[in-house]
């Protein structure tokens, strides 16, 4: 009878966030697949857990995934952990989950902390609808395409970023999205946790003066809905003319017509004058 794969969420900073159920899962499994066995060993030692481990990370996921699945199909129970947070979220564990699905292996989960959801909750930005964008690509072409695809995204966006790339990422986001409200969460649940409620431009200035340290989650407000013009310029001019016939001055009529049409007052004012000249 085949075993199972259990995704076990691990603390993103504070070991006190590791649940009793997570401890139980790691204690009862046959082996643990870990992103970095050295990091996981510290966690296991803290909770007095002794289990055999195999490494499973980005560069060995294809070969190691097959080996892990073979052991599970032989009846062993495996727990998958990442260095911090929930496995398979912006993590090669997603490939192992997909592979298990293809092979008919049951996958369960012991939920744990996630930096994405925690940073979003702390952001003060709309959380009813959001999109997780993960890490921007190192490839300039892929990075540019990614940024172009989200320029008009109306939902709150969440990104992960490493300290050595933070400044260039903030600059790229500012160039692509324009200046927007944002929240930056650094070292969540750790000793030097920092939450900044700021804008893209102010964040860029801040981290140019303060060297980025730790892991970052960027939460950025979505694009504002595009304002559709409620009438054509010709209709706005006609409204201004009607107001003038009722006794309004050109400046007053142009101002009111602009407010109702969405056009700039100067555009309506000039168009009315141009019509007068043509008359």
N, C-alpha and C positions, 0 to 999 in steps of 0.2 A: 504494500500500500504506500502511495506517494506521501511525502511530507508536505510542508507548507512553507511559504515565504512570509515573514512578518516584517513590515516596515515599522521601525521604532524611532520615534522622534527623540532627539537628544537636546540637552540644554544649549541655548545660544550664548550663554555666558555664565549664568548662576546655576551651580549644581543643585541648588535647592528646588529647581523647577523640574527635576527628573522625577517622574511619577512612580508610585509603588508598583503599578501595573507594568511599567517599562522595566523596572528591576526584575520583576517576576518573569517577564518574557525572556530577558537575556539569561536569567538563571536556568530556565527550563529548556532552552533551545539546544540543539546539538552543536552548532557552530555559528559564528558571526562573520558576516561579510562587511568589511569596514573600508571607508574611503582612505583613511590613514590609520594603520593598526597602532602606531605609536600614540596618536591622540586618543583613540578608543581605549587603549590599555590604561591610560590615566583614569578614565571614567570607570572602567571595570575595577581597578584597584581601589578607588574611592568607595565603591559599594561592595567590595569583597567578593567580586564575581570572577570566577576562573573558567574560561571557555576558549577552545581553539578558534583562531581567527584566520581569515583569508582576506587579502587586499582586493578591493574592487573599486577602480577609479577610471577616469576618462580614457587613459591610454592602454588599459588592459581589459576594458569592459566586454569586448566581443569574445575573446578567448575565455576569459574568466567567467563570463556569464553562462557559457555552455557548460563549464565544469560545475558551477554552482547548481544549475538546473539538473545536471546528471545526478548529483548527490541527493537533491531533493526528491527526484523521481525514484531513487533507491530507498527512500523512506526517511531521510534525515530532515529535521526541521531547522530552518535557517532564519536568523534575524539580520536584516540589513540596516546599517546605521551610516550616517554621514558625520562629518566632523562636528557639525552644529546644525540643529534644526531638523526639518522633516525630510527624509530621503525622497528622492524623485522630484523635488521641487527645484528647478534650475540645477539639476544634479544628474549624473549619468545613471542613477538608479531608475530613471524612467525607462531606460532600455531594458533593464532586467525585469521590470514589471511587465513590459510588453512581451518579452521573450517567454516569461512564465505563462502569460495569457495564451500565446501560440501553442504552448506545450500542455495546456490544460492544468497547470499547477495553481492551486488555490493561494491567493494573496490576501493577507489580512493586515491590519494596521493598529498600532498603539499610538494614538495622536500625541504630538508634543509641540513645543514652542516653534514658531516660525517667525523669522525676522520680518518677513513681508507683512503679515497680518498685524503684528505688533506695531510696526512703524506706521501703518495705515491708521490704526486706531488712535495713535498719538498725534497724528498730523494736523487735526483740526480741519481737514479738507473733506469734501463730500465722499462718503464711503458706501452709499447705496449701490453705486455701480463703479467698478474700477477695472483696470487692465494691468496685468503683471507683465512687464517688458523684460525682466531679467537683466543680464549684462549686455551692454552694447558690444558689437563685434569689434575686434582689433583691426579687421580689414577695412580700409577706408571706403571701398565700394559698398560693402555690406552695411557698414555703419551709416553711410549717406542714404542708402535705400531705406533702412529702418527708420531713420529720422524723418525722411520725406513721407513715409507711410502713416506717421502719427501726427502730422502737423495739424490736422483738423479733428483729431480724436477728442470727443467731448467728455469722455470719462476721466476720472482721476487716474494717473499713471504711476506705477511703482517700478523703480529700477534698483539694481544692486550695483555697487562699484567698489573697487579696491582703492586704497589711499593714493598709490602712485599714479593712478589714472583719473583721479577725481577732478582736478582742475581742467584738464582737456575735455572731459565729459561735460562739465558745467558750461564750458565755452561753446561746445558743439550744440548742446541743448538750447542755450540762449540764442545762438545764431539761427537755429532751425525753428524754434517755437516762439521766439520773442520773449520779453520779460514777463514772467508769470509768478504767482504765489507758489511757494513750495515749502516742504518740511524736510529737514535732513536729520536722520537718526543715526547716531554713531555709538558703537559699542553697547548695544542694547542689553540691559540687565547686568552689565559689568561695572566695575568700580568707577570707570571714567565715562559712564553713559552721558550722552549729550543730545538734546533735542533742540533743533533750531527752527523757528518759524520765521521764514524769510522770503526772499524772491531770488530768482536765478542770478540777477545782476549783483545783488548784495551778497549772496553766497559766494560768488566768484571773487569778489573783492575781499571777503573775510578770509577765504582759504589761500589767497595769494599772500596774505600777511600772517596767517597761522598755518603752519605745516600740517597737512592732513595726516592723521594717525588713526589706525583701527579700520574696521569694516563699516561701510556706509550703506544706508538705504535712502534713496531719494524718492520723495512723494511729490508729484507735480500736478497742479490743477489742469483740468482738461480745457480744450479750446472753447471759447464763448460761441454761442450760436450766431451764425452769420445773419446780420440784419438785412432783411429784404426791403427794398424801397416800396412804399405803399402806393406810389403813383409815379407816372412819368414826369420828366422835367416840364414838358408842355402842360401837363395837368397842374403842376405846381404853379406855373406862370399864370395859368387861367384863374386859379384860386386867388393869387395875389392881385390880379386885375379886378376881380370881383370885390375884394376887400377894399381896394382903392376907390372903386365906384361907390362903396358904402361910406367913404370918408376917411379911410385909413391912409396914412402917409406911405410912401414907397418903402421906406425902411421898416415900418411896422408891419406892412403887408408881407414883405419878403421874409421877415422874421417868423411870422405865424405860418406862412406857407411852407417854410423850411422845416419848422417843428412838426408839421403834419405829414410831410412828404418824405423826410429823411435826407433831403438834400441840404447842402450848406447854404446858409443865408446869402453868402456872396454869389453863389451860382444862380440862385433865383433872382437876386437883385440885378445881376448883369444881364440875365436873359430877358427880364422885363424891360430894361433900358434898350437892349438890342432891338426888341420889338417896336419900341417907341420910335427909334431911329428909322426903321424900315417903313413905318407908317408915314 
